[in-house]
Amino acid sequence: MTRLTAKFWVQAYMARLEFSGIPAYVISHGDDTAGAVLIKLATLDGQAQAFQRSFDLMSGARKWVVLSEGAEADVDAALRRQQEFDPDIWVIEVEDRQGRHLLDEPDLCD
């Protein structure tokens, strides 16, 4: 099975968000081919969550898991630490008061 490049996945995700009327921004442009993608969800009330894609070794499934959550400043600090460790990371910021991020939709883990 051919894997999608990080850039292609980000472009498709951003298009889905735009279609749903959910504002999102590329905060950090990572490696186009194989950069990891982190999603920050800001609910515009001072709170946020950061998600990363995880691989379940037992089932082979990919899913989105919470990397950090709480005060937005704390989540931003966690994302900066991840970027210091891996400068090829993409960071996408999604802003939605309802907490929508669409990561639970089919095909966004593939």
N, C-alpha and C positions, 0 to 999 in steps of 0.2 A: 504494500500500500504506500502510495506517495504521500509524504507529509507536506502540509501547506507551509509556505515561508511565513515568518513572523509578520512581515510587512503586509502580505496578502490577508492574513487573518485579522490584523488590526484594521485594515481598510474595510473588510466585510463587517466587522463588529461595529465600527463607527457608522457605517451605512444603516445597519439595523437600528442602532440607537437613534439616528436622525429620522428614520422612517417612523419611529415610535414617539418622536417629539421629545426625546431625552437629550439634553445638552451633554457633550463630552469633548474632551480636549486631549491632545497628545502632549503630555508634560515632559516626557523624556523619550526621544527617538533612539531605540536600541539597534542592535544588529538586524539588518533587513532579512537575513536568511534564517538565523537560528536564535535570535535573542529571546529570552524569557519575557513573558508579558505579565505585568501586575496591574490590577484594576483597583483604583481608589474610588469608593462611593462616598460622596459628600452629601449629607442630607440637609445641608444649609442651615443647621441649627447648632453648629459647633461640634457635631459628632461626625464620625466617619468610620469606614471599614476599608481594609485592603484585602484583596483576594489574590491568590496565586493558584496556578493549575497544579494539581497533584496527580501522581500515577499510583494506582493501587496494584501492588505486585501480585497479590493473590488473584484478583479478577482480571487484571489487565485494563481496567477501566480508568479513564481520566475524569477528574472532577475538580471543581473549583472549591477551595477551602479558604477559610479566613486566616490571613497572615497576622493581622492586627486589627483591633477595633477599640473605639473609645473617643476621647477628645481628638479633634482633627489635628491639633499640633503634635500629639503623640503618634498618630498614624503617619503623619508626614515625616517625623523623625525615624520611624521604622522603615519607611520607604527609602530615605536617604542612606540608612545603614545598608540596606540591600544593594543600593547603587554603588556604594563604596566597595562592597564585596564583588559585585559583578557590573562593570560599566556598560555591558551590552544589553541591559534590561530596558524594556519598554515600560513606561508608566502612562496609563490612560486614566484621566480623572472624569468621572461621571457625576453629574450634579442633578439630584432628584429628591425633592422633599418627601416623596412617597417611598423612597428606598428602592426604586426599580433599577436593576442593572442588566437584566436579561441573560445573565450567566446560567440561569437554570433552564433556558430554552434548549431544545434539541439542537445538536450539531455544534454547540459552542465549546464543547470539550474536545472535539476531534481535532 
